[in-house]
Amino acid sequence: MSRDVDRRDFLVLTGTAAGAAAVAGCIGDGDETESEGGDGADDGGDGTSTETARPEPETREGYLQRANRVLHDEAPWIFLNRQYSVYGKSTDVDWEARRDERIDGYAIEPTGSGSSVQITQSQLDSGLDPQDHRETPTDNIVVQAYEGLLARDREGRVVEELATAYERVDEGRVRFELRSGVSFHSGDSLTAEDAAFSINRIVKPDVGGLESPQADQLAGVTGAEPDDDGSAVLVESEGFNPVVFALFATHCDVLNRSWVEENDDEYVNSNVNGTGPFRLASYEQDVEVVFERFGDYWDDEAAAEELVITAASEDSTRVDQLLGGETDVIVNVRPQNVSQIRDADEAEISAVPSVRVIYSAMIYDREPFDSVAFRRAMNYAVDVESIVDTVLSGFADRASQPTLEGFTGYNPDLDPYPYDPEEAERLVEESGYAGAEIELHTPSGRYLKDVEIAQAVVGYIDDLENVSASIHRRDFGTLRDALLDGDISTRPAFYLVGWGNATFDASQTITPLLTSDGALTSLQNERVDELIHRAQSTSGSDS
């Protein structure tokens, strides 16, 4: 079957990027003052953006769109592509992929003779503390046992989970009414104290023995406390916090306060005590995680009696395991394997355009990337369209900015950088870094064809006459740790990584990755900081 037919069938199966617009639910018409081309050619010729000459935005959407314009012009990344999530699944299970890349075991129904379901990821967890990680593989493990106040359904809509109602009670305060009759796996009942503690453990570094790497996932939230009768939790924010409910629909798993306080970090990271439909049966780090159905779950019991999660870093190994009947769901099926799985009698494809952007970050104050001209040159140097067509077989969308199409704050007036190696070489000369030698750090097996994408990026850059480029393969865990250590000076100067944003809001990509205090930032830019601050201080939709 040809690639074109595969992709057409794929898009019929999954829906197009336009479908994500409905998920966001609050997409504006755009800032009409931002109608010029977005290929980076509208700067003043010295690497300085002319966006400050434009009228100031009047809406939250406008501030986010303006931030995306500044970031497009500053080029802190090589803007690559939106990843498509392509899964293989056994015909012995009934399950469909989600846009947010979460594999919800509660939604997997065994249809064959067995009652156990096995999921094979590319990586396992970095520990089982649900508030002490920043990567999807870990999230897809802990989400089986932990729950939040709110959640999202498969299409991305906000739904109630441990909260049965939520409301804004004044400018900087919201209230979540707690569900009654909920038990932790230990047998303790869920209380408002647990919910408040869980929020504070993320946003306050002196609570719960953890400085959580997820603090920016609850951006603007300053703390929480039970209400007077203990039936609800009150959450405070600095300012209006227009996306507070969207944040809680995606982030902040609720833990048992006494259990956390009675145990050390090592114990919390190797055991589980949530309220979810599965409880931990056994755990062998880097080997497998086994969950069993929790009989006292507050909702209908899970269809599967057992959930086993393992990992295989090689794409081909996961495919072989699926086709051999050794597993039920596999992640990151390569485009060239789609037909192989579809043609198999006992396997199928489940796929959807994801919420993840793949990019190559360039640290703003490290030579040669401290030059805006050089960073723009790297964007002109790479033929992203060719990478999408040849490396990803068309199963991707080109990116023009940090925010994906269909998200609140996406700027429709920005175009991807065109492939123009001559302009790239000219800008390298202008930057003063002709002859630069750069090295791209990339994980291997974490994202769909990550090494192949990195090799293509490096190949295009190395083809320039005045830059040399090479690739450095890294274990995802070690690269992740280097990016999460809180010190921008120790991060690789140039690295490929992906970022999933399940809130469907631009701020939750830009804040952690591209503001001066962002946990994973590669940039410090006062104008970006100002625009995001204004966006987060401006009234807008809570969904």
Helices and strands as residue ranges (DSSP letters): H 3-14, H 18-24, G 51-53, H 60-74, E 77-90, E 93-94, G 105-107, E 109-110, E 116-121, H 136-142, E 150-152, E 158-160, E 163-170, E 173-178, H 192-203, G 215-218, E 221-226, E 232-237, H 244-248, H 257-262, H 265-268, E 278-284, E 288-293, E 306-311, H 315-323, E 329-330, G 335-337, H 338-342, E 347-362, H 372-381, H 384-386, I 387-391, E 396-398, H 421-431, E 436-443, H 450-462, E 467-474, H 476-483, G 488-490, E 494-500, H 507-514, H 526-536
